């Protein structure tokens, strides 16, 4: 078996390395949790887009590089960026979740309007899915939208709305057909966050930052053409987005980049005069994680290949979020352990401020705990894998008391 790249991919590999050698000093630091892109991140994003190392397969008419899909090209680029420990580009909800959703089910007009400013970082999106009291039952959303004078008029509340406090737009799941069964009565709207009637209340997490928010809608008016697919199609569109959300939360490229950061940290950190890398207990943890990251990476390549063929990955796609969030937490936990006492000087600061290394790792570690809950908790993911993927019996429902 020959595991080396063929000539075209070796050429691309050299091009990426030359790009990093020339421009790598302009890269923002990787890590530090979710935050609004800095000017440095936006400039780096522009460079990646111009050279085709981001948005490589997005059509040029939508602001991408316009090349045909090639799974090995994406693998080469991701591999070199991870090795160099440079910023891989902005991976937010708009870019990683809404953009592929629009490419799959949006209109040409929607793609032309929203994709280019989104992948450049000019427009930031948040996700309006979760609601108080509905838990993991997304189809139970109660936020309502009725049509009046050519507008959807929205009333209701969303919670755990990541990035809402600095987002420009929201993709919102709301109930527009209350007479239909709950899964059939939802619609997927694109809502400007500056629309009158929207109130955002930050929720401070254990990181000391207001990463999440409550979002309230009071008679919020949005034109009826700001809908993806049609009325009542929201459940279908929402699940297209969830497919890409799970891939984002378990992204193997992010894990590879983090693994490289941990390895480099262990190379230069000492304990009682000995390099951490030379301490068997730490080195064994790293090697075990390295093997799991490699497995995750190659599994991701399989999914990309199936996507390129138009195949449904089914169960193989379902495990990505579950595995990736657990693995991400174990990687950041190793980094926190490596830092030891030096990592105790945690400074939350404002999310737009540059953070020191220890703070960045602690933020990642605490944020990783949240990722095992958000986007479908780990236990819910196991239920989905078992019931939908493996065909196991559905979880029993608690008996209800007879009406008195």
C-alpha positions as CSV (number, residue, x, y, z in Angstrom):
1,X,0.0,0.0,0.0
2,X,1.4,3.4,-1.0
3,X,0.4,6.1,1.5
4,X,2.4,9.0,-0.1
5,X,0.6,11.8,-2.0
6,X,0.8,11.7,-5.8
7,X,2.5,14.6,-7.7
8,X,-0.4,17.0,-8.0
9,X,-0.9,16.8,-4.2
10,X,2.8,17.2,-3.4
11,X,2.7,20.4,-5.5
12,X,-0.2,21.7,-3.5
13,X,1.5,20.7,-0.3
14,X,4.5,22.8,-1.3
15,X,2.3,25.7,-2.3
16,X,0.6,25.7,1.1
17,X,4.0,25.5,2.9
18,X,5.3,28.4,0.9
19,X,2.1,30.4,1.7
20,X,2.6,29.7,5.4
21,X,6.3,30.6,5.3
22,X,5.5,33.9,3.7
23,X,2.3,34.9,5.5
24,X,2.2,32.7,8.7
25,X,3.3,35.6,10.9
26,X,0.0,37.4,10.0
27,X,-2.1,34.5,11.5
28,X,-4.0,35.0,14.7
29,X,-3.4,32.6,17.5
30,X,-5.6,29.5,17.3
31,X,-7.8,28.6,20.3
32,X,-9.4,30.7,23.0
33,X,-13.1,29.8,22.5
34,X,-15.8,31.4,20.3
35,X,-15.4,35.1,19.8
36,X,-16.1,37.9,17.3
37,X,-13.5,37.8,14.6
38,X,-10.8,40.4,15.2
39,X,-9.4,42.6,12.4
40,X,-6.4,40.3,12.3
41,X,-8.7,37.3,11.8
42,X,-10.6,39.0,9.1
43,X,-7.4,40.0,7.2
44,X,-6.2,36.4,7.5
45,X,-9.5,35.1,6.3
46,X,-9.2,37.3,3.2
47,X,-5.8,35.9,2.5
48,X,-7.0,32.3,2.8
49,X,-9.9,33.0,0.5
50,X,-7.7,34.7,-2.1
51,X,-5.4,31.7,-2.2
52,X,-8.1,29.0,-2.2
53,X,-7.3,27.6,1.2
54,X,-10.8,28.5,2.5
55,X,-14.0,28.3,0.5
56,X,-12.1,26.3,-2.0
57,X,-15.2,24.5,-3.5
58,X,-17.7,27.4,-3.1
59,X,-18.6,28.8,-6.5
60,X,-16.8,32.1,-7.5
61,X,-20.2,33.8,-8.0
62,X,-20.8,33.3,-4.3
63,X,-17.3,34.5,-3.2
64,X,-15.5,31.2,-3.1
65,X,-12.5,29.9,-5.1
66,X,-14.6,27.9,-7.4
67,X,-12.6,24.7,-7.8
68,X,-14.1,21.2,-8.1
69,X,-14.5,19.2,-4.9
70,X,-11.4,17.1,-4.2
71,X,-11.2,15.4,-0.8
72,X,-7.4,15.0,-0.9
73,X,-6.8,18.7,-1.7
74,X,-8.9,19.6,1.4
75,X,-6.9,17.0,3.4
76,X,-3.5,18.4,2.3
77,X,-4.5,22.0,3.1
78,X,-5.9,21.1,6.5
79,X,-2.9,18.9,7.3
80,X,-0.3,21.7,6.5
81,X,-2.3,24.3,8.5
82,X,-2.5,22.1,11.5
83,X,1.2,21.2,11.4
84,X,2.2,24.9,11.2
85,X,-0.1,25.7,14.1
86,X,-1.7,28.7,12.3
87,X,-5.3,29.8,12.3
88,X,-7.4,27.6,10.0
89,X,-9.9,30.3,9.3
90,X,-13.2,31.4,10.8
91,X,-15.4,28.4,11.7
92,X,-18.6,30.0,13.0
93,X,-22.2,29.1,12.6
94,X,-22.8,31.2,9.5
95,X,-19.8,29.8,7.6
96,X,-19.9,26.2,8.8
97,X,-23.7,25.7,9.1
98,X,-25.7,28.3,7.2
99,X,-23.6,28.5,4.1
100,X,-23.7,24.7,3.3
101,X,-27.4,24.8,4.1
102,X,-28.0,27.5,1.5
103,X,-25.8,25.7,-1.0
104,X,-28.0,22.6,-0.5
105,X,-31.5,24.0,-0.2
106,X,-31.4,27.8,-0.7
107,X,-32.3,29.7,-3.8
108,X,-29.7,31.2,-6.2
109,X,-30.7,34.6,-5.0
110,X,-30.2,33.7,-1.3
111,X,-26.8,32.2,-2.1
112,X,-25.7,35.3,-4.1
113,X,-26.9,37.6,-1.3
114,X,-25.6,35.9,1.8
115,X,-22.7,33.5,1.1
116,X,-19.9,35.9,0.0
117,X,-20.2,38.4,3.0
118,X,-20.6,35.4,5.4
119,X,-17.5,33.5,4.4
120,X,-15.4,36.7,4.4
121,X,-16.5,37.3,8.0
122,X,-18.4,40.5,7.1
123,X,-21.7,39.1,8.3
124,X,-21.9,37.1,11.5
125,X,-24.8,34.7,12.1
126,X,-26.3,33.1,15.2
127,X,-28.7,30.2,15.5
128,X,-32.2,30.6,16.8
129,X,-33.2,27.0,17.7
130,X,-33.2,26.2,21.5
131,X,-36.1,27.5,23.6
132,X,-36.8,27.4,27.4
133,X,-38.7,24.3,28.3
134,X,-38.3,22.5,25.0
135,X,-35.0,20.9,25.9
136,X,-33.7,18.6,23.2
137,X,-37.2,18.4,21.5
138,X,-36.4,20.9,18.8
139,X,-39.7,20.3,17.1
140,X,-41.6,21.6,20.1
141,X,-40.5,25.2,19.4
142,X,-43.2,27.7,20.5
143,X,-41.8,30.9,19.0
144,X,-44.6,32.0,16.6
145,X,-44.7,33.9,13.3
146,X,-47.9,35.0,11.6
147,X,-48.1,36.8,8.2
148,X,-49.4,40.4,8.2
149,X,-49.0,42.8,5.3
150,X,-46.3,40.8,3.5
151,X,-44.2,40.2,6.7
152,X,-43.7,37.5,9.2
153,X,-44.5,38.9,12.7
154,X,-42.5,37.0,15.2
155,X,-43.1,36.6,18.9
156,X,-41.3,34.3,21.4
157,X,-38.0,33.5,23.0
158,X,-34.8,31.6,22.3
159,X,-32.1,30.6,24.7
160,X,-28.5,29.5,24.6
161,X,-28.2,31.7,21.5
162,X,-24.4,31.6,20.9
163,X,-22.9,34.9,19.6
164,X,-26.2,36.7,19.4
165,X,-24.8,39.7,21.2
166,X,-22.5,40.5,18.3
167,X,-24.2,38.8,15.4
168,X,-25.7,40.6,12.4
169,X,-28.2,37.9,11.4
170,X,-30.0,34.9,12.8
171,X,-31.3,31.8,11.1
172,X,-34.5,31.2,13.1
173,X,-36.7,28.2,13.5
174,X,-40.3,29.2,14.4
175,X,-43.9,28.0,14.2
176,X,-45.8,29.4,11.3
177,X,-48.5,26.6,10.8
178,X,-49.9,25.9,14.3
179,X,-52.7,23.8,12.9
180,X,-50.3,21.2,11.6
181,X,-48.4,18.5,13.6
182,X,-45.4,20.0,15.3
183,X,-42.8,18.7,12.9
184,X,-44.8,20.0,9.9
185,X,-45.6,23.4,11.3
186,X,-42.2,25.0,11.4
187,X,-40.4,27.5,9.1
188,X,-36.8,28.6,8.7
189,X,-36.4,32.4,8.5
190,X,-33.4,34.7,8.0
191,X,-33.7,37.6,10.5
192,X,-31.5,40.8,10.8
193,X,-30.6,41.3,14.4
194,X,-31.1,45.0,14.1
195,X,-34.8,44.5,13.5
196,X,-37.0,46.4,16.0
197,X,-38.4,44.2,18.7
198,X,-35.3,42.0,19.2
199,X,-33.8,42.0,22.7
200,X,-30.6,40.1,23.5
201,X,-29.7,39.4,27.2
202,X,-26.2,38.0,27.7
203,X,-25.7,34.8,29.8
204,X,-22.3,34.7,31.5
205,X,-20.7,31.2,31.5
206,X,-18.1,29.8,33.8
207,X,-15.4,31.2,31.4
208,X,-16.4,34.6,32.8
209,X,-17.5,35.6,29.3
210,X,-21.0,36.1,27.9
211,X,-20.8,33.5,25.2
212,X,-24.5,32.6,25.3
213,X,-27.6,34.7,25.3
214,X,-31.4,34.8,25.8
215,X,-33.1,36.4,22.7
216,X,-36.6,37.8,22.9
217,X,-38.9,38.7,19.9
218,X,-41.7,41.1,20.3
219,X,-43.7,41.8,17.1
220,X,-40.5,41.5,15.0
221,X,-41.3,42.0,11.4
222,X,-39.4,40.2,8.6
223,X,-40.4,40.2,4.9
224,X,-42.0,37.0,3.8
225,X,-39.3,36.3,1.2
226,X,-36.7,35.8,4.0
227,X,-37.6,32.1,4.3
228,X,-35.5,29.1,3.2
229,X,-37.6,26.7,1.2
230,X,-41.3,27.2,2.1
231,X,-43.7,27.5,5.0
232,X,-43.8,24.3,6.9
233,X,-40.4,23.1,5.5
234,X,-38.5,24.4,8.6
235,X,-38.0,20.9,10.1
236,X,-36.4,19.7,6.9
237,X,-34.1,22.7,6.6
238,X,-33.2,22.7,10.3
239,X,-32.0,19.1,10.0
240,X,-29.9,20.0,7.0
241,X,-28.3,22.6,9.2
242,X,-27.9,20.1,12.1
243,X,-26.1,17.8,9.8
244,X,-23.4,20.4,9.3
245,X,-23.5,21.5,12.9
246,X,-22.5,18.0,14.0
247,X,-19.6,18.1,11.5
248,X,-18.5,21.5,12.8
249,X,-18.6,20.4,16.5
250,X,-16.6,17.3,15.7
251,X,-14.3,18.8,13.1
252,X,-11.2,16.6,12.7
253,X,-9.1,19.5,11.4
254,X,-9.7,21.5,14.5
255,X,-8.7,18.4,16.6
256,X,-5.6,18.0,14.5
257,X,-4.6,21.6,15.1
258,X,-5.2,21.3,18.8
259,X,-3.2,18.1,19.0
260,X,-0.3,19.9,17.4
261,X,-0.6,22.7,19.9
262,X,-0.6,20.2,22.8
263,X,2.4,18.4,21.4
264,X,4.3,21.7,21.0
265,X,3.4,22.7,24.6
266,X,4.7,19.4,26.0
267,X,8.0,19.9,24.1
268,X,8.8,23.2,25.8
269,X,7.2,22.8,29.3
270,X,9.2,21.3,32.1
271,X,8.3,19.7,35.5
272,X,11.1,19.6,38.1
273,X,13.6,20.2,35.3
274,X,12.3,17.4,33.1
275,X,10.5,18.0,29.8
276,X,6.8,17.0,30.0
277,X,7.2,15.1,26.8
278,X,9.8,12.8,28.5
279,X,7.4,11.9,31.3
280,X,5.8,8.6,30.4
281,X,2.4,9.2,31.8
282,X,2.0,12.5,29.8
283,X,3.5,11.0,26.7
284,X,1.2,8.0,26.8
285,X,-1.8,10.2,27.1
286,X,-0.7,12.2,24.1
287,X,0.0,9.1,22.0
288,X,-3.4,7.7,22.8
289,X,-5.1,11.0,21.8
290,X,-2.9,11.1,18.6
291,X,-4.3,7.8,17.5
292,X,-7.9,8.9,18.1
293,X,-7.4,12.1,16.3
294,X,-5.9,10.2,13.3
295,X,-8.9,7.9,13.3
296,X,-11.3,10.9,13.5
297,X,-9.4,12.5,10.6
298,X,-9.6,9.5,8.3
299,X,-13.2,9.0,9.2
300,X,-13.8,12.6,8.2
301,X,-12.1,11.9,4.8
302,X,-14.5,9.0,4.3
303,X,-17.5,11.3,5.0
304,X,-16.2,13.9,2.5
305,X,-15.8,11.2,-0.1
306,X,-19.3,10.0,0.4
307,X,-20.5,13.6,0.3
308,X,-18.7,14.1,-3.1
309,X,-20.5,11.0,-4.4
310,X,-23.9,12.1,-3.2
311,X,-24.1,9.2,-0.7
312,X,-25.9,9.4,2.6
313,X,-23.4,8.7,5.4
314,X,-26.1,7.8,7.9
315,X,-24.7,6.4,11.1
316,X,-21.1,7.3,10.1
317,X,-22.0,10.9,10.2
318,X,-24.0,10.7,13.4
319,X,-20.9,9.7,15.5
320,X,-18.9,12.8,14.5
321,X,-20.3,15.2,17.1
322,X,-20.4,12.7,19.9
323,X,-16.8,11.6,19.3
324,X,-15.4,15.0,18.4
325,X,-16.6,16.9,21.5
326,X,-15.4,14.2,23.9
327,X,-12.0,14.1,22.2
328,X,-11.7,17.9,22.1
329,X,-12.3,18.0,25.9
330,X,-9.7,15.4,26.5
331,X,-7.1,17.3,24.4
332,X,-7.7,20.6,26.3
333,X,-7.7,18.7,29.6
334,X,-4.2,17.4,28.8
335,X,-3.0,20.9,28.0
336,X,-4.4,22.2,31.3
337,X,-2.6,19.4,33.2
338,X,0.6,20.1,31.3
339,X,0.4,23.8,32.3
340,X,0.1,22.8,36.0
341,X,0.5,25.6,38.4
342,X,1.5,28.0,35.6
343,X,-2.0,27.6,34.2
344,X,-3.7,28.9,37.3
345,X,-3.4,32.6,36.4
346,X,-6.6,32.6,34.6
347,X,-7.8,36.0,33.3
348,X,-11.2,36.0,31.5
349,X,-10.9,39.5,30.0
350,X,-13.1,40.8,27.3
351,X,-13.6,38.3,24.5
352,X,-12.1,40.7,22.0
353,X,-8.9,41.0,24.0
354,X,-5.7,38.9,23.2
355,X,-5.4,36.2,25.8
356,X,-2.3,34.5,27.2
357,X,-1.7,30.9,26.5
358,X,-2.9,29.5,29.9
359,X,-6.2,31.5,29.7
360,X,-6.8,30.4,26.1
361,X,-6.4,26.7,27.1
362,X,-8.7,27.1,30.1
363,X,-11.3,28.9,28.0
364,X,-11.1,26.0,25.5
365,X,-11.4,23.5,28.2
366,X,-14.5,25.0,29.9
367,X,-16.1,25.7,26.5
368,X,-15.5,22.1,25.5
369,X,-17.7,21.1,28.5
370,X,-20.5,23.2,27.0
371,X,-20.0,21.6,23.6
372,X,-20.8,18.2,25.1
373,X,-24.2,19.6,26.0
374,X,-24.9,22.1,23.1
375,X,-25.9,20.9,19.7
376,X,-27.5,17.8,21.2
377,X,-26.1,16.5,24.5
378,X,-23.8,13.6,24.5
379,X,-26.5,11.3,26.0
380,X,-29.0,12.5,23.4
381,X,-26.4,11.8,20.7
382,X,-26.0,8.3,22.0
383,X,-29.8,7.8,21.8
384,X,-29.9,9.1,18.2
385,X,-27.0,6.8,17.2
386,X,-28.6,3.8,18.8
387,X,-32.2,4.4,17.6
388,X,-31.7,5.9,14.2
389,X,-28.3,4.5,13.3
390,X,-28.3,1.0,14.8
391,X,-32.1,0.4,14.8
392,X,-32.2,-0.3,18.6
393,X,-35.6,-0.1,20.4
394,X,-36.6,3.5,21.2
395,X,-36.0,4.7,24.8
396,X,-39.1,4.0,26.9
397,X,-41.4,6.9,27.7
398,X,-42.4,7.6,31.3
399,X,-46.0,6.5,31.9
400,X,-48.5,9.4,32.2
401,X,-51.1,9.6,35.0
402,X,-54.7,9.0,33.8
403,X,-56.8,12.1,33.7
404,X,-58.8,12.5,36.9
